[in-house]
Amino acid sequence: MNALSAPRKWERFLWPVVASALFLVMWDYAVVHTATKVFPSPLMVEQGIAELSRKGVLWAYIGDSLRRVALGFGAAVAVGVPIGLTLGWYPAVNQVVNPVLQMLRPISPIAWIPVAILLFGVGDGTAVFLIFLAAVFPIVVACISGVATVPAIYRRAGRNFGLSAPQLLLRVVFPAALPQIIVGLRLALGIAWLVVVAAEMIAVDSGLGYLVIDARNSGKRYDLVVAAMLMIGLIGLVLDLGFRSLRKIRSVRWGFRDES
């Protein structure tokens, strides 16, 4: 990318702010122009967020959602990364396991809700289990793909230095595959954040997903519904930006073309 086309630092902040402001203006204009009595204006949503914050509900629900995602996603990383590295390292084993993996992977986590409730009951266990299922398969696939795409010359060089198979996997193959693994983790986290909202609408009585359905059912408070939706989107953006910042780590920066 040449210097003329590269965005300046201030542009990276200015244009997103301008786009957000235009979105709010168009939203407010649409509400006023249509004279709708159902969909809230930005001001009404802001008042709803302030109301939730005063009652202490907003931060408690945000904390519950983040806690469930941390548990489910953390378990998916702990299980998915070793399995993915092992399957990528042993192609013969991957051939045996791959049909089962590809059969289970397309099943929506939402379809597992009846099974999850049967196994864990109504509560956090069900939500965490669904988040785990949503995240573990993208992580496994990313690890398999990352190991498979490591140039063979890296492995030969490691063997020439006398590294054993476990050392070669941990000290050569894993670092080389890490950029692609991080992309898989980023995608898996986005999916996990989507699933926690759906799970909270059904299986628990707290969290941002529960807030959406509860505000709808209790007096049709659509200002609170939209407020919860905006908080879901903002937190998802922050989580994504956090993972994108991992590109700046020296050991993985080489695997990305730019810092955007």
C-alpha positions in Angstrom: 0.0 0.0 0.0 1.5 3.3 -1.1 1.7 6.4 1.1 -1.0 8.2 -0.9 -3.6 5.6 -0.3 -2.7 4.8 3.4 -5.1 6.5 5.8 -3.6 9.0 8.3 -4.0 8.3 12.0 -6.6 11.0 12.5 -8.6 9.7 9.6 -8.9 6.3 11.2 -10.8 7.9 14.1 -12.6 10.8 12.2 -14.4 8.8 9.5 -15.9 6.2 11.9 -17.1 9.0 14.1 -18.6 10.8 11.1 -20.3 7.6 9.9 -21.8 7.0 13.4 -23.1 10.5 13.5 -24.7 10.2 10.1 -26.3 6.9 11.2 -27.8 8.6 14.3 -29.1 11.5 12.2 -30.7 9.2 9.7 -32.2 7.1 12.5 -33.7 10.2 14.2 -35.0 11.5 10.9 -36.7 8.2 10.0 -38.4 8.1 13.4 -39.7 11.7 13.1 -40.6 11.4 9.4 -42.6 8.2 9.9 -44.2 9.4 13.1 -43.9 5.9 14.5 -45.1 5.2 18.0 -43.3 1.9 18.2 -39.7 2.3 17.2 -37.7 4.6 19.6 -35.6 7.6 18.7 -31.9 7.8 19.6 -32.8 10.1 22.5 -35.3 7.6 23.9 -32.7 4.9 23.7 -30.2 7.1 25.5 -32.8 7.7 28.2 -33.4 3.9 28.4 -29.7 3.2 28.8 -29.5 5.9 31.6 -32.5 4.2 33.3 -30.9 0.8 33.2 -27.7 2.2 34.5 -29.3 4.0 37.4 -31.1 0.8 38.4 -27.8 -1.2 38.2 -29.3 -3.6 35.8 -27.2 -2.7 32.7 -23.8 -3.4 34.2 -24.9 -6.5 36.0 -26.3 -8.0 32.8 -23.2 -7.0 30.8 -21.1 -8.7 33.4 -23.2 -11.9 33.2 -23.0 -12.0 29.4 -19.2 -11.5 29.4 -18.7 -14.1 32.2 -20.6 -16.7 30.2 -18.7 -15.9 27.0 -15.4 -16.0 28.9 -16.2 -19.5 30.3 -17.5 -21.0 27.1 -14.9 -19.4 24.9 -12.1 -20.2 27.3 -13.2 -23.9 27.4 -13.3 -23.9 23.6 -9.8 -22.6 23.3 -8.5 -25.1 25.9 -10.1 -28.0 24.0 -10.0 -26.8 20.4 -6.4 -25.6 20.1 -4.8 -28.9 21.2 -7.2 -31.0 19.2 -6.7 -28.8 16.1 -2.9 -28.9 16.4 -2.9 -32.7 16.9 -5.2 -33.3 13.9 -3.1 -30.9 11.7 0.1 -32.6 12.8 -1.2 -36.2 12.1 -3.1 -36.1 8.8 -3.9 -39.8 9.0 -5.8 -39.2 12.3 -7.5 -36.1 10.7 -8.8 -38.3 7.9 -10.5 -40.6 10.4 -11.9 -37.8 12.5 -12.8 -35.3 9.8 -16.1 -36.9 8.7 -17.5 -36.6 12.2 -16.1 -33.1 12.6 -17.6 -31.9 9.3 -21.0 -33.5 10.3 -21.2 -31.8 13.7 -19.7 -28.4 12.6 -22.7 -27.2 10.5 -25.2 -27.9 13.2 -26.4 -24.6 14.6 -25.7 -24.2 18.3 -29.3 -23.1 18.7 -30.4 -26.5 17.6 -28.6 -27.9 20.7 -30.7 -25.9 23.1 -33.2 -28.8 23.9 -30.2 -31.1 24.5 -28.3 -28.6 26.5 -31.3 -27.9 28.8 -31.8 -31.7 29.2 -28.1 -32.1 30.2 -27.6 -28.9 32.3 -31.1 -27.6 33.1 -32.1 -24.0 32.8 -29.1 -21.8 33.9 -25.6 -20.8 33.2 -24.5 -24.4 32.3 -26.7 -24.4 29.2 -25.5 -21.0 28.0 -21.8 -21.9 28.5 -22.2 -25.2 26.8 -23.8 -23.6 23.7 -21.1 -21.0 23.6 -18.5 -23.7 23.8 -20.1 -25.6 20.9 -20.3 -22.4 18.8 -16.6 -21.6 19.3 -14.8 -24.9 19.4 -15.4 -26.0 15.8 -14.0 -22.8 14.1 -11.0 -23.0 16.5 -10.3 -26.6 15.6 -10.6 -26.0 11.8 -8.4 -22.9 12.0 -5.7 -24.8 13.9 -5.8 -27.7 11.4 -5.6 -25.3 8.5 -2.8 -23.3 10.1 -0.6 -26.4 10.8 -1.3 -27.8 7.3 -0.2 -24.5 5.6 3.2 -24.3 7.5 5.9 -24.6 4.8 7.7 -27.9 4.9 11.0 -26.2 4.9 10.3 -25.0 8.5 9.9 -28.6 9.6 13.0 -29.8 7.9 15.0 -26.9 9.4 13.7 -27.9 12.9 14.6 -31.5 12.4 18.1 -30.5 11.2 18.5 -28.8 14.5 17.6 -32.0 16.3 14.2 -31.0 17.6 11.9 -33.9 18.6 8.4 -34.1 17.3 6.8 -32.4 20.3 9.4 -29.7 20.3 9.0 -29.2 16.5 5.2 -28.8 17.0 5.5 -26.3 19.9 8.5 -24.3 18.9 8.2 -24.2 15.1 4.9 -25.3 13.7 2.7 -23.6 16.3 4.3 -20.1 16.1 4.2 -20.4 12.2 0.5 -21.2 12.3 -0.3 -18.7 15.0 -1.5 -15.8 12.7 -4.1 -18.1 11.1 -5.1 -19.5 14.5 -5.6 -16.0 15.8 -8.0 -15.3 12.9 -9.9 -18.4 13.8 -10.1 -17.3 17.4 -11.4 -13.9 16.4 -14.1 -15.5 14.3 -15.0 -17.9 17.0 -15.3 -15.1 19.6 -17.7 -13.3 17.3 -19.8 -16.4 16.9 -19.7 -17.0 20.7 -21.0 -13.5 21.3 -23.9 -14.0 18.9 -24.8 -17.3 20.6 -24.8 -16.0 24.2 -27.5 -13.5 23.2 -29.7 -16.3 21.8 -29.0 -18.6 24.7 -29.9 -15.9 27.3 -33.2 -15.4 25.6 -34.2 -18.9 26.4 -32.1 -20.6 29.1 -31.3 -17.9 31.7 -32.9 -15.0 33.5 -30.0 -12.4 33.2 -27.7 -11.0 30.6 -28.2 -8.7 27.6 -30.1 -11.4 25.6 -32.5 -11.8 28.5 -32.9 -8.0 28.7 -34.0 -7.9 25.0 -36.8 -10.5 25.5 -37.8 -9.3 28.9 -38.1 -5.7 27.8 -40.2 -6.8 24.9 -42.5 -8.9 27.1 -42.8 -6.5 30.0 -44.7 -3.5 28.7 -43.2 -3.6 25.2 -40.3 -1.3 26.2 -38.7 -1.1 22.8 -36.4 1.7 24.0 -34.8 -0.8 26.3 -34.8 -3.5 23.6 -32.9 -1.2 21.2 -30.6 -0.1 24.1 -29.7 -3.7 24.8 -29.1 -4.3 21.1 -26.8 -1.3 20.9 -24.8 -2.5 23.9 -24.5 -6.0 22.3 -23.1 -4.4 19.2 -20.7 -2.1 21.0 -19.3 -4.8 23.2 -18.9 -7.0 20.1 -17.0 -4.2 18.5 -14.7 -3.8 21.5 -14.1 -7.6 21.7 -13.2 -7.7 18.0 -10.9 -4.7 18.3 -9.2 -6.4 21.2 -8.4 -9.4 19.1 -7.3 -7.3 16.1 -4.8 -5.6 18.4 -3.1 -9.0 18.8 -1.7 -8.4 15.3 0.7 -5.9 16.8 2.5 -8.6 18.7 5.9 -9.1 17.1 5.6 -12.9 17.0 2.4 -12.8 14.9 2.7 -9.4 13.1 4.6 -11.0 10.1 1.5 -13.1 9.3 -0.7 -10.0 8.4 -0.3 -7.7 5.5 -1.3 -4.6 7.4 -2.3 -3.3 10.8 -5.9 -2.4 9.9 
